[in-house]
Amino acid sequence: NILKNLGHDFAVEYIAKRIKAKISVRAIAPDTEEMIGYKKTDKDFLKQTRLVPKEKFPFTIEMNIYGNKLAFMSFKESLGIIIESNAIANNMRLLFKLAWQGAKE
């Protein structure tokens, strides 16, 4: 996750700016111990997290959709890419919405 890979100071500053700007986050994550702990901070950090079975959905990258951008980050490979496209961002947003509806609260 970002905290572990980009550092505590970066994460704290990023979260504070996001909350100050009233930007909420929705996340779908595997039900690992780390992500169960992450979910417990939802109310404090203006986010909603839905957990899915880690055996069926062993996510290994982070994906963010914001505005007309889609960011893929593989911390394991120290790799990141941002795609700027209204069409791609909108379609990925629809796929996220579909996954969100299928994930448990």
Helices and strands as residue ranges (DSSP letters): H 2-6, H 8-20, E 25-30, H 33-39, E 47-52, E 62-66, E 69-74, E 79-84, H 86-102
